């Protein structure tokens, strides 16, 4: 017997439309260039690094952003906010810049990470990705990147779905902008990613 479809095609297309609209509604502006300039100054001129962090699903996005930056010429690491409280904060250096992600802007572990970082290096700048411009994290941001608080496609309106899509795209904007800023080339990419299909493709 043929199984019935859980989602019909119209429902699937509606999910895609909602996600696409959320991406197109990201409030882009000069603040993105401000974030790119901040990364460029600290990482490429002062030889610090980009440190990303987030909790839960936002943390997975932060990890992805860090690895993408590293493979495109901008040294970056992911710092787990809970592990930071158990010694991993020691990875921070004076000229680092931090990129913190929290949809609510109130995530306890991330707010605490700001305090811990300032206790160690008070001048560390923060780039914040959040949906909440009135949040504690927004208040400490040197550069604030808002998601426009898109409605989740999850039928419960709870599961991070559309919000994480938007966070990922914001990260992509920062990566591509920084690549343009530093003049990153195919040859540069190959030096950092010589294995696998992409490594082979970068040699062409």
C-alpha positions in Angstrom: 0.0 0.0 0.0 1.3 3.5 -0.9 2.1 5.6 2.1 0.3 8.9 2.4 2.3 12.1 2.2 2.8 13.8 5.6 3.3 17.1 3.8 1.7 18.0 0.5 3.6 19.9 -2.1 1.9 23.2 -1.4 2.9 22.9 2.3 6.5 22.2 1.2 6.5 25.2 -1.1 5.1 27.4 1.6 8.0 26.4 4.0 10.5 27.3 1.3 8.8 30.6 0.6 8.8 31.5 4.3 12.5 30.7 4.7 13.4 32.6 1.5 11.4 35.7 2.6 13.1 35.6 6.0 16.5 35.7 4.3 15.5 38.5 2.0 14.2 40.5 5.0 17.6 40.5 6.8 18.2 44.2 7.6 21.4 44.7 5.7 23.3 47.9 5.9 26.6 49.6 6.8 26.7 47.7 10.1 27.7 44.6 8.1 30.7 46.5 6.7 31.5 47.7 10.3 31.6 44.0 11.4 33.9 43.1 8.5 36.2 46.0 9.2 36.3 45.0 12.9 37.3 41.4 11.9 39.9 42.7 9.4 41.5 45.1 11.9 41.8 42.6 14.7 42.6 39.4 12.8 44.5 40.6 9.7 46.2 43.7 11.0 46.7 43.0 14.7 47.1 39.2 14.2 44.4 38.2 16.6 41.6 35.8 15.7 37.8 35.6 15.4 36.2 33.7 18.3 32.6 32.6 17.8 30.2 31.3 20.4 26.6 30.3 20.9 24.6 27.8 22.9 22.5 25.0 21.5 21.5 25.4 17.8 23.0 28.8 17.7 26.3 27.2 18.9 26.2 24.8 15.9 25.8 27.8 13.6 28.7 29.6 15.4 30.9 26.5 14.9 30.1 26.4 11.2 30.9 30.1 10.8 34.2 29.6 12.6 35.3 26.7 10.3 34.2 28.6 7.2 36.2 31.7 8.2 39.2 29.6 8.9 39.1 27.9 5.5 38.8 31.2 3.7 41.9 32.9 5.3 40.6 34.4 8.5 41.8 32.4 11.6 38.8 31.6 13.7 37.8 29.2 16.5 34.6 28.2 18.2 34.5 28.6 22.0 31.8 26.7 23.8 30.3 29.1 26.4 30.0 26.4 29.1 33.5 25.0 28.6 34.8 28.6 28.7 33.8 28.6 32.4 36.0 25.6 33.0 39.3 26.8 31.6 38.7 27.1 27.8 38.5 30.9 28.2 42.3 30.7 28.2 42.2 30.4 24.4 41.4 34.2 24.2 44.1 36.6 23.4 44.3 40.4 23.6 43.7 41.2 20.0 40.8 38.8 19.4 37.3 39.8 18.3 34.2 37.9 19.4 31.1 36.9 17.4 28.3 35.9 19.7 25.0 34.4 18.5 21.8 34.3 20.5 18.3 34.5 19.0 16.8 35.9 22.3 19.9 37.9 23.1 19.4 36.7 26.7 21.1 33.3 26.7 22.6 33.0 30.2 25.8 31.2 29.1 26.5 33.8 26.4 25.8 36.8 28.7 28.1 35.3 31.3 30.8 34.8 28.6 30.7 38.5 27.9 31.5 39.2 31.6 34.2 36.6 31.7 35.8 38.0 28.6 35.7 41.5 29.9 37.4 40.4 33.1 40.2 38.9 31.1 40.5 41.4 28.2 38.3 44.5 28.9 38.8 45.9 25.4 37.6 42.8 23.4 35.0 43.9 20.8 31.8 42.0 20.4 29.8 41.4 17.2 26.3 40.2 18.2 23.8 38.3 16.0 20.3 38.4 17.6 16.7 39.0 17.0 16.2 41.2 20.0 17.5 44.8 19.8 16.5 45.4 23.4 18.4 42.4 24.9 21.4 42.4 27.3 23.6 41.2 24.5 22.5 43.9 22.1 23.4 46.5 24.7 27.1 45.3 24.8 27.5 45.0 21.0 30.2 47.0 19.3 28.4 45.9 16.1 24.8 44.6 16.2 23.5 42.4 13.4 19.7 41.8 13.7 17.9 38.8 12.2 14.5 40.7 11.9 13.1 38.0 14.2 11.5 35.8 11.6 8.7 33.4 12.5 9.9 29.8 12.8 8.5 27.5 10.1 8.1 24.9 12.9 4.4 24.2 13.4 4.8 24.9 17.1 6.7 28.2 16.5 9.4 27.0 18.9 12.0 24.8 17.1 14.9 26.9 15.8 14.4 26.6 12.0 14.0 29.9 10.2 16.0 31.7 12.8 19.0 29.4 12.3 18.7 29.7 8.5 19.0 33.5 8.9 21.9 33.2 11.3 23.7 31.0 8.8 23.2 33.5 6.0 24.4 36.4 8.1 27.5 34.4 8.8 27.9 33.8 5.0 27.6 37.6 4.4 30.5 38.2 6.8 32.6 35.5 5.4 32.2 36.6 1.7 32.7 40.3 2.7 35.9 39.5 4.5 37.2 37.4 1.6 36.6 40.4 -0.6 38.3 42.7 1.9 41.5 40.5 2.0 41.6 39.6 -1.7 41.3 35.9 -0.9 42.1 33.8 -4.0 41.6 30.3 -5.3 45.3 29.6 -4.7 44.9 30.8 -1.1 42.0 28.5 -0.7 44.0 25.5 -2.0 46.7 26.1 0.6 44.2 25.6 3.4 42.0 23.0 1.7 44.1 20.7 -0.4 42.2 17.5 0.2 38.9 16.1 -1.2 36.8 17.4 -4.0 37.1 21.1 -3.1 40.8 20.8 -2.8 41.0 19.3 -6.2 38.6 21.9 -7.7 40.6 24.8 -6.2 43.6 23.7 -8.2 41.8 24.1 -11.5 
